[in-house]
C-alpha cells in the first residue's frame, strides 16, 4: 500500500467514527481528501472545486488561504514560537488578545482565560464554577442545566453538558451533575394546539420546576448556545432567552453563553447574546476566533467570578488549573489578525446582508416535497428533510436521506453537513451575493436528486 492509500484508509476509519454522524447512514461513502483551499472554495486531491458551505466546521470566517493570517503566524513563529502563561509570565499576543476580547464582548465580561478548543473551554467553565462556589462556601451549588440537542464539546465534562445521545452512548456520560431541559425547537417539540408563545412559557416553567425540585442552592449554572448548531441549526423562539435569563437572576444561577459557533458575526451581530438580547456571566469563544487556522478558545467572565477565584487562589497559594498551550503566542497572534480582518472588511455587516439573501433564497425550498422546515439566522441555516410534510413525520431510518443529500450536494460542488436529516449551511463570512445564489442553486439540485433517490429507494 502506498502512502496515499494508507492515508485514505485512515481517513475512512475516521469517517465511520465521526461523533456527529450515524456511520450506518454513510456506509456507501468513501474518504474525501481535501488538498487545498482558497476563499470560500476547497479542492480535492483530484483538483475538483467545491464551495465549502459549512466553513470547515462552522469556523473559517475569513476564508481559506488568507495570506495575512499566514504572515501573522510566520512573524510570531520567528519572534517567539512558544511561551507559556504560568507563574506570572505572559507574552504580548495573549495580553493584547485578552484586552481586545474584553473590548469586543458585552461590558460585564472583563476577564479572559485561554484554552485550545471549545471542549477544553467548557471543561474549564465547569471547573471554574465549581471552584468559585467552593470558595464562596456553597459546596452544594454544583449542578448544571443544559438542553437536549445541545452541543458543548466532546471531552468528559463538556460531553456531559452536550445533549446528544450518540455523544453519551457507551462513553458512560453524563458524568457530572447536569439536567437536560427540553430543546427550544418549536417545530419538533411544540405540542398540538400550542403556539410559540405558549411553547416558550412551558419551557420556562419546566426550567423553574427543575430548579425548585433540585433546590436553587444546588444549581450552579445554565449553559446554552444562543442558536443551537450541531443539534440541527435551531434558532430560539422569541422571548426564550429573556425568560431563561430572568430565572437565572431570580435564583442566583450563572448564565453561560456557548458562542463557539455564533461568536464574531455568524448571526449578523457581534455575538449571539447580543443578537438575542441577553447578558451572560460567562461567554465561551472559539472557531471563528482564529478562523480555525490554529486551535484557540477563550472564556470571558465577570469581575465577580474572577474575584472569587483570585481570592481563593491567594488563600491556597496557587491556581491549580491551566494548559501548556494556554494563550499560545502564535495562535493569539493569528486571532488578533483575524479579528482585525473581520473589522476592517466589515464581515459582521456582510453576514447580516448576505445572511438575509441566504435565508430568503433557502425559504423558497419550504415547498419542496422533502423539506419540512427551513430555519436559520444570518449566515447559518438548516433544512430539515421529512418523510411526510403534513404530519412532520421523520424518515424511519434517520440520517440516511440526509447523507444521500450530502453526497448529491458534494457531486454538485457544494459541501454542507447532514445532521441526521437536517442539511446545515454555514458559509464563510466573506461570501458575496453571487456566491449565495450559487449555494442556493446547488442546494436545490441536491434536493431534487435526493427526492428522486427517496422515491426510487422507497424511503417513505
Residue, then its C-alpha position, 0 to 999 in steps of 0.5 A: x500500500x502506498x502512502x496515499x492509500x494508507x492515508x485514505x484508509x485512515x481517513x475512512x476509519x475516521x469517517x465511520x467514527x465521526x461523533x456527529x454522524x450515524x456511520x450506518x447512514x454513510x456506509x456507501x461513502x468513501x474518504x474525501x481528501x481535501x488538498x487545498x483551499x482558497x476563499x470560500x472554495x476547497x479542492x480535492x486531491x483530484x483538483x475538483x472545486x467545491x464551495x465549502x458551505x459549512x466553513x470547515x466546521x462552522x469556523x473559517x470566517x475569513x476564508x481559506x488561504x488568507x495570506x495575512x493570517x499566514x504572515x501573522x503566524x510566520x512573524x510570531x513563529x520567528x519572534x517567539x514560537x512558544x511561551x507559556x502563561x504560568x507563574x506570572x509570565x505572559x507574552x504580548x499576543x495573549x495580553x493584547x488578545x485578552x484586552x481586545x476580547x474584553x473590548x469586543x464582548x458585552x461590558x460585564x465580561x472583563x476577564x479572559x482565560x485561554x484554552x485550545x478548543x471549545x471542549x477544553x473551554x467548557x471543561x474549564x467553565x465547569x471547573x471554574x464554577x465549581x471552584x468559585x462556589x467552593x470558595x464562596x462556601x456553597x459546596x452544594x451549588x454544583x449542578x448544571x442545566x443544559x438542553x437536549x440537542x445541545x452541543x458543548x464539546x466532546x471531552x468528559x465534562x463538556x460531553x456531559x453538558x452536550x445533549x446528544x445521545x450518540x455523544x453519551x452512548x457507551x462513553x458512560x456520560x453524563x458524568x457530572x451533575x447536569x439536567x437536560x431541559x427540553x430543546x427550544x425547537x418549536x417545530x419538533x417539540x411544540x405540542x398540538x394546539x400550542x403556539x410559540x408563545x405558549x411553547x416558550x412559557x412551558x419551557x420556562x416553567x419546566x426550567x423553574x420546576x427543575x430548579x425548585x425540585x433540585x433546590x436553587x442552592x444546588x444549581x450552579x449554572x445554565x449553559x446554552x448556545x444562543x442558536x443551537x448548531x450541531x443539534x440541527x441549526x435551531x434558532x430560539x423562539x422569541x422571548x426564550x432567552x429573556x425568560x431563561x435569563x430572568x430565572x437565572x437572576x431570580x435564583x442566583x444561577x450563572x448564565x453561560x453563553x456557548x458562542x463557539x459557533x455564533x461568536x464574531x458575526x455568524x448571526x449578523x451581530x457581534x455575538x449571539x447574546x447580543x443578537x438575542x438580547x441577553x447578558x451572560x456571566x460567562x461567554x465561551x469563544x472559539x472557531x471563528x476566533x482564529x478562523x480555525x487556522x490554529x486551535x484557540x478558545x477563550x472564556x470571558x467572565x465577570x469581575x465577580x467570578x474572577x474575584x472569587x477565584x483570585x481570592x481563593x487562589x491567594x488563600x491556597x497559594x496557587x491556581x491549580x488549573x491551566x494548559x501548556x498551550x494556554x494563550x499560545x503566542x502564535x495562535x493569539x497572534x493569528x486571532x488578533x489578525x483575524x479579528x482585525x480582518x473581520x473589522x476592517x472588511x466589515x464581515x459582521x455587516x456582510x453576514x447580516x446582508x448576505x445572511x438575509x439573501x441566504x435565508x430568503x433564497x433557502x425559504x423558497x425550498x419550504x415547498x419542496x416535497x422533502x423539506x419540512x422546515x427551513x430555519x436559520x439566522x444570518x449566515x447559518x441555516x438548516x433544512x430539515x428533510x421529512x418523510x411526510x410534510x403534513x404530519x412532520x413525520x421523520x424518515x424511519x431510518x434517520x440520517x440516511x436521506x440526509x447523507x444521500x443529500x450530502x453526497x448529491x450536494x458534494x457531486x454538485x460542488x457544494x459541501x454542507x453537513x447532514x445532521x441526521x436529516x437536517x442539511x446545515x449551511x454555514x458559509x464563510x463570512x466573506x461570501x458575496x451575493x453571487x456566491x449565495x445564489x450559487x449555494x442556493x442553486x446547488x442546494x436545490x439540485x441536491x434536493x431534487x436528486x435526493x427526492x428522486x433517490x427517496x422515491x426510487x429507494x422507497x424511503x417513505 
